[in-house]
Amino acid sequence: MRMGRLGFVVAALFVPVVALATHVPGSSEVITYDGTLAPGTPATGTIGWQAPSDGYDWYCFDVTTGTPVSLTITRTSGDIFPNLGVMRGLAEVGGTASLPIVTESSNSTETNATLTFTPDFSGPVTMWVSTFLGELNGGFSVTMTGGTGRAACSSVVTPTGPQISVEVPGEVFLTGISSITVPITVKTAAGFDNDVALNATGLPDDVQLTFSKPVIPKPGSDIVNLTIKTGSNTFPANYSLLVVATGGEATASNSFPVTVYCDPPLILATNQPKSQTVTRGSVARLETASTGTGPFKYQWFAGNTGQTRFPLAGGTDKTFTTSGINDVSYYWVRVSNACGSADSQTATVTPIGSVAPKKKR
């Protein structure tokens, strides 16, 4: 049955990202700081996915532009292969892992890992310790050099009023593989004197999010264009896109709805693959076309409509050329896009005449 726009949103899309987390926290993962890091002083903890699961530990420290930072983590017990990652800025109270990611490791085989980076900014960073989904439990020790310790994972000086504000557009609509550019306005308070880094989260992984200016030079106020480009596998749904601005010790965010919609494929009667007769031993050329929201994927099958036991190799285009036909044969095609599929009628190919016998030598 053909469904209207937005009639195909499924609740499964709104499962929190943490349920699928690996060694990199999803943007909905709540940041709860476990402590600060001081250079050369190890911090210890326990992580793992055995109930009650604790897949991430969080720390903070300060960095200075151009000064290399090194982070080393060692497993002290259990079955984990520990990982590290760094985000720019500090999370707001009750905030999530939506800060801009500076760097991260991807260690799946070793009991220790080292992560080094040279920041192009000065200010606080948030560091996470993690392990892969499925690793039960283990202890770790992590040491930082190159950074500076903090008194706490929050602003030392409480500013009077918000230091950064983010203004976003109203609801945005996209369809198929398409793109749209929207303005993001960042404002900073008088006397604010830091660069402001931007990040956006909340859309599927195959959606490209590009800021015309990912870092706004101090004092950090500007109007920046954000380009949103969907991919061939972007599932139609209602999403919420979160824009996060981080500068110095201040972080601000705002969100706006993004609706991705599409019309399922529909093969009209005039576009059905047509039955035909061919000279015995000759090939047949079958063709279809679909309405709806592209791009479309095609798969041709041998047999009657709905029989999927015999997919045809190379039959992945809107046209399909059979092999030589010597017996009555049946073909059909399934057309799919991001929000559904449509099956064609069966096309019957009938051979007539006979193939001339080969001459004897």
N, C-alpha and C positions, 0 to 999 in steps of 0.2 A: 504494500500500500504506500502510495506517495504521501510524504509528510511535509507539512509546511515548515517555513523557516522557524528555527528555534524549537521545533517540536521534538528534537532528537537529543536534548541535553540529558546526560545521565548522571546520577548521583555519584557514581564511582569516581568521577573527575574531581570531586571535592574532598576526597580522602586526604588528610594532612600529609604533606610531603614526608614528614618524619617517619611515617609507616614504611616508606620505601628507602629510607636513608642508607647510605653506605658510609664512606669515610669523609665525604663532604656534606656538611649540614644543608638541608633544604631551607628555603627562605622562610618557612613557617616554624622552624625550630626555635624555641624560646631560649634566649641567652640568659643563663644564670651564672654569674661569675663565681669561681671557686677561690679566687685570690689574685694577688698581683705577683709579678715576676721581677726579681732583682738580679742584675748581672752576676753570674758565677754562683748563684745560690739555687740548688736544685729544689724543684717542687715535686711532690709525689701525689699520686692518686690512684683510683681504680676505675676502670671503664669496662664495658661489655654489654652484650645483648641478652644475657641470661636474666630472667625475671628476678627481682625488679630491675629492668634494663636501665642503664645509664650510658648511652652511646657517646656522650661528649662531656669533656671538662673544659672550662673557659677561664682564661687568664688575661691580664692586660699589662702593658708597659708602654713607655714612650720611645720614640725613635727620632733621629735627626737626619735631615737631608744629607745624602752622600756618605753616611757612616754605615758600613756593612754590619749586618746583624746575622748571628748564627744561632740556630735552635737545634739542640740534640736531645732526642728522646730514646730511652732504653727500657725494654720490658724487664720487669723485676719478678714477675710471676704470671702464671696462667697461659692462655693459648693465643693471646692477641698479637697482631702485627701492627704496632702503633703508628699513627700518622699525625701530621701537624699541618696547620694552616693559619694564615694571618689575614685579618680584615682591617680596613682603615677605619679608625674612629672607635667610639664607644657606643654601646647599645643604650637606647632610652630605657627608662624603667619599664620592665615587662616587654622589652623589645625583642625582635627576632633576628635571625641570621641573614639579614638583608643588606648589611653593610657591604661596600665594595671589597671584593676579594683581591688581596695583593699577590699572594702566592700560596701554594699548598703542595704537599707531597702525595705520592701514590704508592705506598709501600705495602705489598701484599705477600712478601716472602721472607722478610728479615725481622729480627727481634729488636732492631734499633734503626733509627733514621735521623738524618741531618738535613736541615732546611736552611739555606742561606739566601739573603736578598739585600739589596741596597736601596733603601727608600728614596723616593724623589719628593718627599714631603717631611715635615716635622710635626710631631704631635702624637697622640695616643693611638695604639693599635689594640685590637682584640685578637687573641690567639686561641685556637681550639686544639684539643687533643682528641683523637677519635680512633676507632677501629672499624673493620668491615662488618657489615651485617652478617650474623651467623657465628662470629667469634664470641665465645661465651663470656669470658671474664678474665681480667688480668690487671696486675699492678704496673705502674710505670714511674720513671723519674725523668724530668725534663729540665734542661739547663739552658739559659739564654746568655749570650754575650753580645756586646755592641749596642744594646739598648739602655734605657735608664728606668730605674724603678719608680713606681708611683705610690702615693699614700693610699689610694683607693681606686677602684674601677668606676669612678664617677668624677664629675667636675670638682676640682678643688675649690674654685671660686664660683659661687652660685650667681649667675648673671641676673640682672634685673630685666625680666621679660625675655621673650624668645630671641636668640641671636641669629637664627636662620628660619626662614619660612619658604615653603614650596607651594606654588600655585599650579594647578593642573587643569586640563580641559575637561569638558563634560564627557558623556558617553561617546565612544568611538566604535565604528562598525567596519568590519573587513569581511571579504568573501573570497573563497578560493585562494590561489597564490596571488596575493596583492600586498600593497604597502600603503602606508599613510604617514604623513609627517605632522606632528602636533607641537605646539609651543609649550615649554616648561619654564616658568618664571621663578627665579631664585632671588630672594631679597635677604640682605643681612642688616643687622642693627648698626647704628652709628658707632664708630670706633672699632667695629669688627675688622680684624686685620689678618685673615687667613685665606688660603686657597680653599675652594669648596669642591669636593669630589662627588660625582653623581653616579647612581646605580639604579637599575630598574629590575624588578622581579615579579613573578606571579603568572607568567605565560608559559606554555609548553616549551620544551627544550629546542624544538626546531624553529621557533620564532626568533628572528633576528631583531635585537634592540640596539640601536646605534644613536648615541648622542653626538651632535655636531661639535660639542665641546665637553668632553667627559670631565675635565677639570677646569673650573672657572678661577682665573687668577684672582688673588686678593685685591679688593676687599670682598670678592665672592658674589657680587650681585650682577645678574645678567638674564637675558632671555635666550634659552637654548632650545634648539630643535631636536626632538626625539622622533626617529623613524622606526616604525613598527612594520616588519615584513613577515608575513605568514609563510609556512612551508607546505610541501605537498602532503604532509601527514598531520597538519594541524587540525585537531578535532574541533568541530563546531561546538561552541558552548559559550556561556557567560563567564568572563574572567574578571578579576580585579588586579590591575597593574599598580604596583607600589613603587613610587619614586622616592629614593632616599638621598638626602644631601648631607655630607659630612665635612666639617671644617674645624680644625683645631680640636677643641673639646666639645663642640656642639654638634648635635645630630637632629635633623628634622625630616619628616616624611609626609607624604600625602598620596592618596590613591584615587583612581578613576576607573569606571567600568569599561571593559573592552569586549565587544560581542563579535564572535566569529561565526558566521552563518553560511549555509550553502543549501542548494536544492539538490536532492538525490538525482541520479541519472534516470532518464526516461527515453525509451526507444519508441519513437512514433511508428505508426504502421508503414509509412513510406520509407522508413530507414531500417526495416527488418531485413536480415540476410535473405536473399531470394533463392527459392528452389530453381534448379536448372538441369538441363541435359547436356552431356558432353560426349564426344566420341570416346569409345572405350579405350582406356589407356591414357587419355588426356587428363590434364589438371583442370580444376575449377577455381575461379577467383570469387571469394565471398567478401561482402562488405557490409558495414553497419555504420550508424552515426547516433549520437546521443545528445539530448538536450540536458540542461542542468548546469551545475557549477563545475567547471574544469579545475585542474586537469583530471583526465579519466585514465583508468587502467583497464586493459582488455585481457581476457583469457578465453580462447576458443577451445571447445571440447568436441570430441567425437561421441555420437549417440544422440538421444533425444533430450530435449530441454530439461534441465534439472539433474541429469546424470553427470556426475563430476569425476567418475572413475578414470576417464581417459582424457586428461588435459593434453593439448597438442603442443609439442615443442616448437618454439618460435611463433606460436599463435598469440602474441601479446600486442598486436596493433589492431586498428579498426578494420584493416583488410587482412585476409588470410588466403593463401594459395595452397590447395590440397596437393597431395601426391597423386600419382596416376590413378584414375578411377576405373575399376574393373567390375565392381559390384555396386548395387544401390547403397549409398552411404548417407549418413545423417550428421549434421553439424549444428552447433549453436554457440553463442558467445555471451559471456557475462561482462557487463560494464560496471565499474566501481569508481566511486570517488570518496572523499573523506567522510561522507555522511550516509552512504548507502550503496546499493547495487541494483541492477536491473538485468533480467535474463531475457534473451531474445527468443523468438519462435524458432522452431526447428526448420532448417533448410535441408531439403532432400536433393541429393545429386544423383542423377540416373544416367548410366552409361548406355549408349546405343551403338549399333554397328559392331564391327569386329576388327581386331588388329590383324593386318596382313601378316601371313606366316613368313618367317625368315627364310631366305634362300639357302638351300643346302650347298655346301662347298664340295 
